[in-house]
Amino acid sequence: MTDSNRPPLPHDFMPQVPSFDVSSDSVQHGGTLPDEHVYAAGNTSPQLRWSGFPEGTKSFAVTCYDPDAPTGSGFWHWVLFDIPAGVTELPAGAGNGKGLPAGAVHARNDYGTNDFGGAAPPPGDGPHRYVFTVYAVDVETLGLDGTVSPAYVGFNLRFHALARASLIAEYENPPQ
């Protein structure tokens, strides 16, 4: 889904790491983000599952980022880290507290809340990409708390990611 006329994807400038498998019962890679994951509709985080991550993975992190947001720096919709290594699936709604694994920490998103905030592109702004990424991490905890910014979590993941896998869907708010 990379297009030279669109902003870069969040991992374009990060170190290369291996990939693994991530899938969802509620979001199709390359598809349209369903309404239940839109801020003004359901505002529910999607179900995600992953497999094939490297040996030595001690925890996971999950993010959702919109590189097409008209901010100059994109928009972080979800930042969850310190997910225990034995967890390989998040149910729909985990980003809103439903079935959140013990020990997992939400950083604040760009809405200013510590949870999942759904898609909300400006009307008529064209389709926005929502990049859901699962990181396999080499430490059990990043040693951070929920007050940190998404950028600071990303800084730490840059040095602790063993691998990452992404699922990208689009959503567009029609002109009003």
Backbone as a printed PyTorch tensor [residue, N CA C, xyz], in Angstrom:
tensor([[[  0.8250,  -1.1960,   0.0000],
         [  0.0000,   0.0000,   0.0000],
         [  0.8680,   1.2590,   0.0000]],

        [[  2.1530,   1.1200,  -0.2410],
         [  3.0180,   2.2910,  -0.2730],
         [  2.8050,   3.0380,  -1.5770]],

        [[  2.6450,   4.3430,  -1.5020],
         [  2.4120,   5.2110,  -2.6410],
         [  3.3250,   6.4150,  -2.4690]],

        [[  4.0900,   6.7540,  -3.4990],
         [  5.0690,   7.8400,  -3.3780],
         [  4.4250,   9.1950,  -3.1310]],

        [[  3.1230,   9.3290,  -3.3650],
         [  2.4310,  10.5940,  -3.1180],
         [  1.8210,  10.6640,  -1.7270]],

        [[  2.0330,   9.6350,  -0.9370],
         [  1.4870,   9.5910,   0.4200],
         [  2.6300,   9.6100,   1.4280]],

        [[  2.3410,  10.0150,   2.6530],
         [  3.3790,   9.9790,   3.6890],
         [  3.9220,   8.5620,   3.8670]],

        [[  5.1670,   8.4420,   4.3440],
         [  5.7540,   7.1070,   4.5400],
         [  5.0190,   6.3330,   5.6250]],

        [[  5.1520,   5.0290,   5.5510],
         [  4.6110,   4.1720,   6.5960],
         [  5.5110,   4.2770,   7.8300]],

        [[  5.0160,   3.9430,   9.0000],
         [  5.7870,   4.1780,  10.2270],
         [  7.1040,   3.4250,  10.3250]],

        [[  7.2790,   2.3510,   9.5730],
         [  8.5020,   1.5560,   9.7140],
         [  9.5010,   1.8100,   8.6030]],

        [[  9.1930,   2.7340,   7.6970],
         [ 10.0850,   3.0080,   6.5710],
         [ 11.4690,   3.4990,   7.0020]],

        [[ 11.5450,   4.1310,   8.1600],
         [ 12.8220,   4.6750,   8.6190],
         [ 13.3770,   3.9470,   9.8390]],

        [[ 12.7740,   2.8140,  10.1540],
         [ 13.2220,   2.0170,  11.2950],
         [ 14.1810,   0.9360,  10.8160]],

        [[ 14.9900,   0.3880,  11.7040],
         [ 15.8780,  -0.7180,  11.3050],
         [ 15.0770,  -1.8960,  10.7610]],

        [[ 15.6420,  -2.5670,   9.7840],
         [ 15.0120,  -3.7670,   9.2390],
         [ 15.0410,  -4.8700,  10.3010]],

        [[ 13.9220,  -5.5190,  10.4930],
         [ 13.8280,  -6.6810,  11.3800],
         [ 12.9710,  -7.7190,  10.6730]],

        [[ 13.0800,  -8.9790,  11.0790],
         [ 12.2370, -10.0080,  10.4640],
         [ 10.7530,  -9.7270,  10.6950]],

        [[  9.9410, -10.3800,   9.9090],
         [  8.4940, -10.2760,  10.0530],
         [  7.9440, -11.5910,  10.5900]],

        [[  6.6980, -11.5910,  10.9750],
         [  5.9790, -12.7980,  11.3700],
         [  4.5340, -12.6020,  10.9500]],

        [[  3.6480, -13.4670,  11.3550],
         [  2.2630, -13.4080,  10.8890],
         [  1.3700, -12.6920,  11.8880]],

        [[  0.5460, -11.7710,  11.3720],
         [ -0.5050, -11.1430,  12.1610],
         [ -1.7780, -11.2080,  11.3180]],

        [[ -2.8840, -11.5290,  11.9900],
         [ -4.1640, -11.5980,  11.2940],
         [ -5.2590, -11.1030,  12.2240]],

        [[ -6.4470, -10.9430,  11.6560],
         [ -7.5700, -10.4260,  12.4170],
         [ -8.8650, -11.0020,  11.8750]],

        [[ -9.7920, -11.2750,  12.7750],
         [-11.1310, -11.6840,  12.3610],
         [-11.9750, -10.4760,  11.9940]],

        [[-11.5240,  -9.2740,  12.3670],
         [-12.3450,  -8.0850,  12.1490],
         [-11.7550,  -7.0720,  11.1750]],

        [[-10.4750,  -7.1880,  10.8250],
         [ -9.8430,  -6.2600,   9.8910],
         [ -9.0940,  -7.0690,   8.8480]],

        [[ -9.3450,  -6.7590,   7.5920],
         [ -8.6720,  -7.4580,   6.4990],
         [ -7.5360,  -6.5820,   5.9670]],

        [[ -6.3310,  -7.1610,   5.8630],
         [ -5.1970,  -6.4280,   5.3100],
         [ -5.5490,  -5.9600,   3.8960]],

        [[ -5.3880,  -4.6620,   3.6480],
         [ -5.7080,  -4.0910,   2.3460],
         [ -7.1720,  -3.7390,   2.1720]],

        [[ -7.9860,  -4.0310,   3.1860],
         [ -9.4150,  -3.7700,   3.0890],
         [ -9.8100,  -2.4460,   3.7260]],

        [[-11.0980,  -2.2690,   3.8650],
         [-11.6590,  -1.0800,   4.5070],
         [-11.8800,  -1.3690,   5.9840]],

        [[-11.4880,  -0.4380,   6.8230],
         [-11.6700,  -0.5780,   8.2660],
         [-13.1700,  -0.5790,   8.5740]],

        [[-13.6810,  -1.6240,   9.2130],
         [-15.1110,  -1.6800,   9.5340],
         [-15.5270,  -0.5780,  10.5160]],

        [[-16.7980,  -0.2160,  10.4600],
         [-17.3200,   0.8780,  11.2850],
         [-17.0990,   0.6850,  12.7770]],

        [[-17.0690,  -0.5540,  13.2620],
         [-16.8980,  -0.7460,  14.7040],
         [-15.5390,  -0.2460,  15.2020]],

        [[-14.6020,   0.0270,  14.2730],
         [-13.2840,   0.5280,  14.6590],
         [-13.1240,   2.0190,  14.3480]],

        [[-14.2370,   2.6740,  14.0740],
         [-14.2780,   4.1050,  13.7770],
         [-14.6860,   4.8440,  15.0480]],

        [[-14.0320,   5.9520,  15.3200],
         [-14.2360,   6.6950,  16.5650],
         [-15.7080,   7.0440,  16.8020]],

        [[-16.3840,   7.5750,  15.7860],
         [-17.7690,   8.0250,  15.9490],
         [-18.7840,   6.8940,  15.8770]],

        [[-18.3190,   5.6880,  15.5920],
         [-19.2460,   4.5470,  15.5030],
         [-18.9970,   3.6300,  16.7020]],

        [[-18.3310,   2.5000,  16.5040],
         [-18.1050,   1.5530,  17.5940],
         [-16.9320,   1.8800,  18.4880]],

        [[-15.8840,   2.5060,  17.9360],
         [-14.6710,   2.8710,  18.6760],
         [-14.0930,   1.6890,  19.4580]],

        [[-14.0850,   0.5320,  18.8270],
         [-13.6060,  -0.7040,  19.4570],
         [-12.3440,  -1.1820,  18.7520]],

        [[-11.3290,  -1.5200,  19.5190],
         [-10.1120,  -2.0720,  18.9210],
         [-10.4100,  -3.4140,  18.2840]],

        [[ -9.7260,  -3.7370,  17.1770],
         [ -9.9910,  -5.0090,  16.5070],
         [ -9.3530,  -6.1920,  17.2230]],

        [[ -9.8860,  -7.3680,  16.9310],
         [ -9.2730,  -8.6060,  17.3680],
         [ -7.9900,  -8.7730,  16.5540]],

        [[ -6.9090,  -9.1920,  17.1920],
         [ -5.6310,  -9.4560,  16.5190],
         [ -5.0570, -10.7580,  17.0540]],

        [[ -4.4090, -11.5210,  16.1790],
         [ -3.6780, -12.7200,  16.6120],
         [ -2.3770, -12.7720,  15.8330]],

        [[ -1.3460, -13.3670,  16.4460],
         [ -0.0360, -13.4210,  15.7920],
         [  0.6560, -14.7340,  16.0840]],

        [[  1.5560, -15.0930,  15.1570],
         [  2.3200, -16.3360,  15.2910],
         [  3.5930, -16.2200,  14.4600]],

        [[  4.5190, -17.1430,  14.6800],
         [  5.7500, -17.1780,  13.8970],
         [  6.7860, -16.1640,  14.3290]],

        [[  6.6390, -15.5970,  15.5020],
         [  7.6030, -14.6190,  16.0300],
         [  8.8640, -15.3580,  16.4740]],

        [[  9.9760, -14.6440,  16.5840],
         [ 11.2490, -15.3150,  16.8770],
         [ 11.3610, -15.8510,  18.3000]],

        [[ 12.1820, -16.8870,  18.4110],
         [ 12.5480, -17.4040,  19.7210],
         [ 13.2580, -16.2770,  20.4620]],

        [[ 13.0720, -16.2070,  21.7410],
         [ 13.6840, -15.1270,  22.5210],
         [ 12.7390, -13.9610,  22.7330]],

        [[ 11.5230, -14.0230,  22.1630],
         [ 10.5250, -12.9730,  22.3970],
         [ 10.0830, -13.0440,  23.8530]],

        [[ 10.1800, -11.8970,  24.5440],
         [  9.8390, -11.8590,  25.9670],
         [  8.5760, -11.0470,  26.2510]],

        [[  8.1170, -10.2810,  25.2670],
         [  6.8590,  -9.5440,  25.3920],
         [  6.4720,  -9.0470,  24.0030]],

        [[  5.2970,  -8.4200,  23.9310],
         [  4.8150,  -7.8540,  22.6720],
         [  4.3400,  -6.4300,  22.9100]],

        [[  4.2720,  -5.6830,  21.8290],
         [  3.6490,  -4.3600,  21.8200],
         [  2.7490,  -4.3030,  20.6030]],

        [[  1.6780,  -3.5350,  20.7060],
         [  0.7380,  -3.3470,  19.6020],
         [  0.4990,  -1.8490,  19.4330]],

        [[  0.5430,  -1.3940,  18.1880],
         [  0.2620,   0.0110,  17.9030],
         [ -0.6950,   0.1190,  16.7260]],

        [[ -1.3800,   1.2520,  16.6560],
         [ -2.1730,   1.6210,  15.4790],
         [ -1.8340,   3.0660,  15.1610]],

        [[ -1.4090,   3.2990,  13.9310],
         [ -0.9130,   4.6060,  13.5100],
         [ -1.5230,   4.9900,  12.1710]],

        [[ -1.8990,   6.2530,  12.0290],
         [ -2.4030,   6.8120,  10.7720],
         [ -1.3520,   7.7550,  10.2110]],

        [[ -0.5810,   7.3120,   9.2010],
         [  0.4460,   8.1900,   8.6320],
         [ -0.1380,   9.2990,   7.7670]],

        [[ -1.4270,   9.2090,   7.4040],
         [ -2.0580,  10.1650,   6.5030],
         [ -2.7650,  11.3060,   7.2220]],

        [[ -2.7460,  11.3160,   8.5470],
         [ -3.4050,  12.3840,   9.3010],
         [ -2.7630,  13.7260,   8.9400]],

        [[ -3.5740,  14.7740,   8.8120],
         [ -3.0520,  16.0770,   8.3930],
         [ -2.3940,  16.8490,   9.5430]],

        [[ -1.3690,  16.2210,  10.1430],
         [ -0.7120,  16.8310,  11.3040],
         [  0.7580,  17.1370,  11.0610]],

        [[  1.3450,  16.5460,  10.0220],
         [  2.7850,  16.6460,   9.8210],
         [  3.5370,  15.5610,  10.5580]],

        [[  2.8500,  14.8610,  11.4650],
         [  3.5090,  13.7880,  12.2190],
         [  2.6250,  12.5560,  12.3590]],

        [[  1.5630,  12.4560,  11.5740],
         [  0.6710,  11.3120,  11.6880],
         [ -0.1560,  11.3830,  12.9550]],

        [[ -0.8030,  10.2710,  13.2870],
         [ -1.6780,  10.2270,  14.4590],
         [ -1.6410,   8.8280,  15.0530]],

        [[ -1.2960,   8.7550,  16.3400],
         [ -1.2510,   7.4800,  17.0620],
         [ -2.6120,   7.2010,  17.6740]],

        [[ -3.2420,   6.1060,  17.2440],
         [ -4.5590,   5.7130,  17.7290],
         [ -4.4920,   4.7120,  18.8760]],

        [[ -3.3730,   3.9800,  18.9560],
         [ -3.2880,   2.9320,  19.9740],
         [ -1.8320,   2.5940,  20.2050]],

        [[ -1.4310,   2.5370,  21.4810],
         [ -0.0790,   2.1360,  21.8660],
         [ -0.2060,   1.2860,  23.1310]],

        [[  0.0510,  -0.0150,  22.9670],
         [ -0.0650,  -0.9790,  24.0590],
         [  1.2410,  -1.7640,  24.1210]],

        [[  1.8470,  -1.8590,  25.2840],
         [  3.1300,  -2.5580,  25.4010],
         [  3.1720,  -3.3890,  26.6760]],

        [[  4.2650,  -4.1360,  26.8290],
         [  4.4440,  -5.0620,  27.9580],
         [  3.3650,  -6.1460,  27.9810]],

        [[  2.9360,  -6.5710,  26.7990],
         [  2.0120,  -7.6960,  26.6880],
         [  2.8450,  -8.9550,  26.9370]],

        [[  2.4600,  -9.7920,  27.8920],
         [  3.2670, -10.9760,  28.2150],
         [  3.4980, -11.8750,  26.9940]],

        [[  4.6610, -12.5130,  26.9600],
         [  5.0570, -13.3490,  25.8180],
         [  4.1100, -14.5130,  25.5610]],

        [[  3.3890, -14.9710,  26.5620],
         [  2.4500, -16.0680,  26.3750],
         [  1.1450, -15.6620,  25.7130]],

        [[  0.9350, -14.3700,  25.5310],
         [ -0.2920, -13.8650,  24.9030],
         [ -0.0410, -13.7170,  23.4070]],

        [[ -0.8300, -14.3960,  22.5980],
         [ -0.6690, -14.3200,  21.1370],
         [ -1.9530, -13.8830,  20.4430]],

        [[ -2.8840, -13.3270,  21.2250],
         [ -4.1230, -12.8290,  20.6460],
         [ -4.7410, -11.8070,  21.5880]],

        [[ -5.3080, -10.7680,  21.0090],
         [ -6.0930,  -9.7920,  21.7590],
         [ -7.5180,  -9.8560,  21.2290]],

        [[ -8.5040,  -9.9460,  22.1080],
         [ -9.8800,  -9.9490,  21.6270],
         [-10.2950,  -8.5470,  21.1810]],

        [[-11.3330,  -8.4680,  20.3680],
         [-11.8970,  -7.1590,  20.0310],
         [-12.2500,  -6.4610,  21.3380]],

        [[-11.9120,  -5.2010,  21.4320],
         [-12.1960,  -4.4270,  22.6350],
         [-11.0840,  -4.4030,  23.6510]],

        [[ -9.9910,  -5.1550,  23.4430],
         [ -8.8800,  -5.1440,  24.4120],
         [ -8.3070,  -3.7390,  24.5660]],

        [[ -8.3060,  -2.9710,  23.5030],
         [ -7.8050,  -1.5970,  23.5590],
         [ -8.6810,  -0.6850,  24.3800]],

        [[ -9.8650,  -1.1550,  24.7180],
         [-10.7900,  -0.3990,  25.5420],
         [-10.9930,  -1.0800,  26.8940]],

        [[-10.0750,  -2.0260,  27.2060],
         [-10.0780,  -2.6840,  28.5100],
         [-10.6990,  -4.0580,  28.5380]],

        [[-11.4230,  -4.4740,  27.4960],
         [-12.1000,  -5.7800,  27.4750],
         [-11.0890,  -6.8800,  27.1420]],

        [[-10.7650,  -7.7200,  28.1120],
         [ -9.8300,  -8.8130,  27.8790],
         [ -8.3840,  -8.3730,  27.7840]],

        [[ -8.0540,  -7.2300,  28.3420],
         [ -6.6790,  -6.7350,  28.3320],
         [ -5.8150,  -7.6520,  29.2020]],

        [[ -4.7020,  -8.1620,  28.6740],
         [ -3.8550,  -9.0590,  29.4650],
         [ -3.2600,  -8.3630,  30.6940]],

        [[ -3.1570,  -9.0810,  31.7850],
         [ -2.5270,  -8.5590,  33.0000],
         [ -1.0940,  -8.1410,  32.6750]],

        [[ -0.6980,  -6.9860,  33.1470],
         [  0.6540,  -6.4800,  32.9380],
         [  0.8000,  -5.5830,  31.7330]],

        [[ -0.1390,  -5.6400,  30.7800],
         [ -0.0600,  -4.7900,  29.5890],
         [ -0.3190,  -3.3350,  29.9790]],

        [[  0.3840,  -2.4220,  29.3080],
         [  0.3030,  -0.9950,  29.6310],
         [ -0.1110,  -0.2150,  28.3850]],

        [[ -1.1090,   0.6410,  28.5410],
         [ -1.4910,   1.5680,  27.4820],
         [ -0.7400,   2.8780,  27.6590]],

        [[ -0.0340,   3.3170,  26.6310],
         [  0.4940,   4.6880,  26.6040],
         [ -0.6380,   5.5690,  26.1020]],

        [[ -0.5180,   6.8490,  26.3050],
         [ -1.5740,   7.7290,  25.8090],
         [ -1.5030,   7.8060,  24.2890]],

        [[ -2.6530,   7.8600,  23.6800],
         [ -2.7180,   8.0210,  22.2320],
         [ -2.7880,   9.5120,  21.9000]],

        [[ -2.9400,   9.8430,  20.6400],
         [ -2.9900,  11.2620,  20.2680],
         [ -4.3450,  11.9100,  20.5530]],

        [[ -5.3140,  11.1350,  21.0040],
         [ -6.5480,  11.7200,  21.5430],
         [ -6.3190,  12.1940,  22.9730]],

        [[ -5.1910,  11.7580,  23.5740],
         [ -4.8780,  12.1240,  24.9540],
         [ -5.4220,  11.1410,  25.9670]],

        [[ -5.8440,   9.9510,  25.5150],
         [ -6.3880,   8.9420,  26.4160],
         [ -5.5300,   7.6820,  26.3650]],

        [[ -5.6190,   6.8660,  27.3710],
         [ -4.8310,   5.6320,  27.4580],
         [ -5.6970,   4.4420,  27.0680]],

        [[ -6.0080,   4.3710,  25.7840],
         [ -6.8300,   3.2970,  25.2550],
         [ -6.7790,   3.3530,  23.7330]],

        [[ -7.6400,   2.5930,  23.0810],
         [ -7.7710,   2.6400,  21.6340],
         [ -8.7190,   3.7730,  21.2730]],

        [[ -8.3170,   4.5730,  20.2910],
         [ -9.1820,   5.6060,  19.7290],
         [ -9.3420,   5.3240,  18.2500]],

        [[-10.5430,   5.1180,  17.7970],
         [-10.7980,   4.6990,  16.4300],
         [-10.5150,   5.7510,  15.3700]],

        [[-10.6700,   5.3110,  14.1230],
         [-10.4270,   6.1550,  12.9510],
         [-11.3590,   7.3620,  12.9580]],

        [[-10.8330,   8.5100,  12.5650],
         [-11.6380,   9.7300,  12.4920],
         [-10.9940,  10.7300,  11.5290]],

        [[-10.7700,  10.3300,  10.2710],
         [-10.1470,  11.2830,   9.3510],
         [-11.0950,  12.4390,   9.0300]],

        [[-10.5590,  13.6000,   8.7050],
         [-11.4270,  14.7190,   8.3370],
         [-12.2860,  14.3580,   7.1220]],

        [[-13.5440,  14.7780,   7.1030],
         [-14.4000,  14.4950,   5.9480],
         [-13.7770,  15.0290,   4.6580]],

        [[-13.8100,  14.1890,   3.6240],
         [-13.3080,  14.5970,   2.3210],
         [-11.8000,  14.5990,   2.1790]],

        [[-11.0750,  14.0810,   3.1710],
         [ -9.6070,  14.0830,   3.1550],
         [ -9.0380,  12.8910,   2.3950]],

        [[ -9.9000,  12.0580,   1.8290],
         [ -9.4390,  10.8730,   1.1280],
         [ -9.2150,   9.7300,   2.0990]],

        [[ -8.8420,   8.5640,   1.5710],
         [ -8.6380,   7.4170,   2.4560],
         [ -7.3730,   7.5690,   3.3010]],

        [[ -7.4930,   7.2000,   4.5540],
         [ -6.3540,   7.1660,   5.4710],
         [ -6.0060,   5.7110,   5.7370]],

        [[ -4.7040,   5.4430,   5.9070],
         [ -4.2370,   4.0950,   6.2380],
         [ -4.1220,   3.9590,   7.7520]],

        [[ -4.5810,   2.8350,   8.2540],
         [ -4.4770,   2.5200,   9.6740],
         [ -3.5760,   1.2960,   9.7820]],

        [[ -2.3750,   1.5320,  10.3300],
         [ -1.3290,   0.5170,  10.3750],
         [ -1.3220,  -0.0990,  11.7750]],

        [[ -1.8190,  -1.3300,  11.8660],
         [ -1.8030,  -2.0770,  13.1170],
         [ -0.5280,  -2.9160,  13.1120]],

        [[  0.3410,  -2.6860,  14.0950],
         [  1.6190,  -3.3870,  14.1370],
         [  1.7640,  -4.1170,  15.4630]],

        [[  2.2230,  -5.3610,  15.3670],
         [  2.5840,  -6.1460,  16.5500],
         [  4.1020,  -6.2730,  16.5380]],

        [[  4.7320,  -5.9470,  17.6430],
         [  6.1840,  -6.0480,  17.8040],
         [  6.5060,  -7.2130,  18.7260]],

        [[  7.4560,  -8.0360,  18.3400],
         [  8.0410,  -9.0360,  19.2280],
         [  9.2150,  -8.3310,  19.9140]],

        [[  9.2290,  -8.3240,  21.2360],
         [ 10.1700,  -7.5070,  22.0110],
         [ 11.1100,  -8.4040,  22.8140]],

        [[ 12.3640,  -7.9710,  22.9360],
         [ 13.3990,  -8.7860,  23.5890],
         [ 13.5000,  -8.6110,  25.1040]],

        [[ 12.6110,  -7.8380,  25.7040],
         [ 12.5800,  -7.6630,  27.1610],
         [ 11.1500,  -7.8740,  27.6500]],

        [[ 10.9860,  -8.3040,  28.9050],
         [  9.6520,  -8.5200,  29.4600],
         [  8.8960,  -7.2210,  29.6430]],

        [[  9.6220,  -6.1650,  29.9620],
         [  8.9990,  -4.8570,  30.1580],
         [  9.9060,  -3.7780,  29.5900]],

        [[  9.2890,  -2.7720,  29.0080],
         [ 10.0660,  -1.6340,  28.5120],
         [ 10.4490,  -0.6840,  29.6450]],

        [[  9.8920,  -0.9030,  30.8400],
         [ 10.2160,  -0.0570,  31.9890],
         [  9.5670,   1.3100,  31.9090]],

        [[  8.4560,   1.3990,  31.1950],
         [  7.7440,   2.6670,  31.0180],
         [  6.3780,   2.5800,  31.6730]],

        [[  5.7380,   3.7210,  31.8420],
         [  4.3790,   3.7130,  32.3620],
         [  3.4420,   4.3700,  31.3510]],

        [[  2.1880,   4.4650,  31.6920],
         [  1.1770,   4.9740,  30.7720],
         [  1.2200,   6.4650,  30.5030]],

        [[  2.1340,   7.1910,  31.1390],
         [  2.2060,   8.6350,  30.8970],
         [  3.1060,   8.9940,  29.7180]],

        [[  3.8180,   8.0210,  29.1760],
         [  4.7780,   8.3180,  28.1080],
         [  4.0700,   8.5620,  26.7800]],

        [[  4.7660,   9.2530,  25.9010],
         [  4.2310,   9.5410,  24.5730],
         [  4.4320,   8.3520,  23.6490]],

        [[  3.6450,   8.2660,  22.5850],
         [  3.8700,   7.2220,  21.5870],
         [  5.2840,   7.2880,  21.0000]],

        [[  5.8150,   8.4850,  20.8210],
         [  7.1690,   8.6220,  20.2700],
         [  8.2020,   7.9740,  21.1870]],

        [[  8.0290,   8.1150,  22.4970],
         [  8.9930,   7.5330,  23.4240],
         [  8.8840,   6.0060,  23.4580]],

        [[  7.6620,   5.4890,  23.3300],
         [  7.5010,   4.0430,  23.2210],
         [  8.1830,   3.5710,  21.9330]],

        [[  7.9480,   4.2910,  20.8260],
         [  8.5870,   3.9420,  19.5560],
         [ 10.0970,   3.9730,  19.6290]],

        [[ 10.6460,   4.9460,  20.3330],
         [ 12.0950,   5.0310,  20.5350],
         [ 12.6030,   3.7670,  21.2170]],

        [[ 11.9080,   3.3350,  22.2570],
         [ 12.3070,   2.1150,  22.9720],
         [ 12.1280,   0.8720,  22.1130]],

        [[ 11.0500,   0.8080,  21.3370],
         [ 10.8330,  -0.3410,  20.4650],
         [ 11.8950,  -0.4250,  19.3750]],

        [[ 12.4160,   0.7120,  18.9510],
         [ 13.4800,   0.7110,  17.9370],
         [ 14.6550,  -0.1580,  18.3850]],

        [[ 14.9560,  -0.1280,  19.6690],
         [ 16.1140,  -0.8460,  20.1990],
         [ 15.7750,  -2.2200,  20.7720]],

        [[ 14.4940,  -2.5360,  20.8940],
         [ 14.1010,  -3.8020,  21.5150],
         [ 13.2510,  -4.6980,  20.6280]],

        [[ 12.9340,  -4.2610,  19.4170],
         [ 12.1060,  -5.0860,  18.5300],
         [ 12.9520,  -6.1810,  17.8860]],

        [[ 12.5600,  -7.4230,  18.1120],
         [ 13.1910,  -8.5570,  17.4410],
         [ 12.5810,  -8.7600,  16.0550]],

        [[ 11.2990,  -8.4330,  15.9400],
         [ 10.5510,  -8.6010,  14.6910],
         [  9.2760,  -7.7760,  14.8160]],

        [[  8.6150,  -7.5620,  13.6790],
         [  7.3270,  -6.8630,  13.7030],
         [  6.4870,  -7.3220,  12.5150]],

        [[  5.1880,  -7.2220,  12.6940],
         [  4.2480,  -7.6050,  11.6460],
         [  3.1280,  -6.5770,  11.6120]],

        [[  2.7000,  -6.1980,  10.4210],
         [  1.6670,  -5.1710,  10.2870],
         [  0.4980,  -5.6310,   9.4490]],

        [[ -0.6180,  -5.0490,   9.7570],
         [ -1.8720,  -5.2380,   9.0450],
         [ -2.3670,  -3.8270,   8.7470]],

        [[ -2.6610,  -3.5100,   7.4840],
         [ -3.0460,  -2.1530,   7.1110],
         [ -4.4380,  -2.1620,   6.4740]],

        [[ -5.3110,  -1.3210,   6.9930],
         [ -6.6510,  -1.1260,   6.4240],
         [ -6.8550,   0.3690,   6.2100]],

        [[ -7.8050,   0.7170,   5.3610],
         [ -8.0860,   2.1220,   5.0750],
         [ -9.4920,   2.4920,   5.5120]],

        [[ -9.6490,   3.7870,   5.7810],
         [-10.9740,   4.3220,   6.0970],
         [-11.0420,   5.7320,   5.5580]],

        [[-12.1980,   6.0760,   5.0160],
         [-12.4140,   7.4210,   4.4700],
         [-13.7490,   7.9650,   4.9640]],

        [[-13.7240,   9.2030,   5.4200],
         [-14.9340,   9.9170,   5.7850],
         [-15.3620,  10.7040,   4.5470]],

        [[-16.5250,  10.4360,   3.9860],
         [-16.9240,  11.1610,   2.7740],
         [-17.1110,  12.6570,   3.0380]],

        [[-16.9990,  13.4800,   1.9950],
         [-17.2300,  14.9250,   2.1810],
         [-18.6310,  15.1830,   2.7060]],

        [[-18.7720,  16.2170,   3.4940],
         [-20.0980,  16.5460,   4.0550],
         [-20.8130,  17.5270,   3.1720]]])
